[in-house]
């Protein structure tokens, strides 16, 4: 006789149970909290308050209550934050899938609502499952540069994160005490019986099958499989945060196995000059001019004239939202604060700046930097890197490099800079 998914006997795995589900839940409780915090910080790093240039979520309202001017110290801040966010997110995928599998019988429980608390739990569970799948899928697709979702990644992931985390908090409040009790009670019951694999069916009737099949693995074995999958994903992702041989281990990252070449420009890039529509003719010494505008007027500078200005150096990495980053590269160029001084500002009082690129395709053809970023002595309009002129793919003839900033704010192929109120 066929059974309905709402029947406890339909689900026959011996792995499901309160201990297995509780362990996965505790791991996700900590991991998803870190993901949410690092995600909010990543969003703040774009300085979306510089509206409308950097603001990709103009209708965020109260959801932007925490935003602050992103700092430039320590200079590796964004690299660390985004590396943790992306690497941890990918590492948690097996844990999330195992957790969803472990509780799937509860999605078919009848009656669907037994009390107000049960109604809240079911609603939070629906939003939690849907939100988790949406956030992890869009995040992984973004890391892989596969923009298959309908719309811009920034607002979709931002609003989805708030829906998901709200449901996650409700679910955690309702379920964490029970999960802790389950782990404590089962540990006490198993004292002296480690490895028995038995769990009392009455603990969580909807998870422990009343008609189990013969076991093929223990719950600890299943956890080992989940943990092994997470370690495999970690090992094939984390390398994108480093240069050298370790980067080649990042097989699941689009830039992981790619060889950036050798020499001064032999470090990772995201977008090439060709892909952004940049031609050699418009970046030539004869044609290209940097246009700098401020209250005292406009100046136009060739690359040769920029090289005649006081030049300074800074060792800074590049870090992108997809999670990859480079080690520190040695940049040389003109300080942004000194460019502001050319058009009417004191260097120590340099304001926000709008930076425009020659690129014709892709997002962030314009980007804004806050005054604290402009005033930092390490913030440069870079002309050289590692002792040689920039290559076309690294932004020749000039690019922005700012400490602790997301890669997209380090604009390449700079054409115009406008200092002042944006």
Secondary structure as GFF3:
##gff-version 3
##sequence-region A 1 422
A	DSSP	three_ten_helix	8	10	.	.	.	ID=ss1
A	DSSP	alpha_helix	18	44	.	.	.	ID=ss2
A	DSSP	three_ten_helix	61	64	.	.	.	ID=ss3
A	DSSP	alpha_helix	77	91	.	.	.	ID=ss4
A	DSSP	alpha_helix	93	103	.	.	.	ID=ss5
A	DSSP	three_ten_helix	104	108	.	.	.	ID=ss6
A	DSSP	alpha_helix	116	143	.	.	.	ID=ss7
A	DSSP	alpha_helix	153	189	.	.	.	ID=ss8
A	DSSP	alpha_helix	219	235	.	.	.	ID=ss9
A	DSSP	three_ten_helix	238	241	.	.	.	ID=ss10
A	DSSP	three_ten_helix	245	249	.	.	.	ID=ss11
A	DSSP	beta_strand	290	294	.	.	.	ID=ss12
A	DSSP	beta_strand	297	301	.	.	.	ID=ss13
A	DSSP	alpha_helix	303	308	.	.	.	ID=ss14
A	DSSP	beta_strand	312	316	.	.	.	ID=ss15
A	DSSP	beta_strand	329	335	.	.	.	ID=ss16
A	DSSP	alpha_helix	336	342	.	.	.	ID=ss17
A	DSSP	three_ten_helix	347	349	.	.	.	ID=ss18
A	DSSP	beta_strand	353	357	.	.	.	ID=ss19
A	DSSP	beta_strand	366	369	.	.	.	ID=ss20
A	DSSP	alpha_helix	371	375	.	.	.	ID=ss21
A	DSSP	beta_strand	380	385	.	.	.	ID=ss22
A	DSSP	beta_strand	388	389	.	.	.	ID=ss23
A	DSSP	three_ten_helix	392	394	.	.	.	ID=ss24
A	DSSP	beta_strand	399	401	.	.	.	ID=ss25
A	DSSP	three_ten_helix	407	409	.	.	.	ID=ss26
A	DSSP	beta_strand	414	419	.	.	.	ID=ss27
###
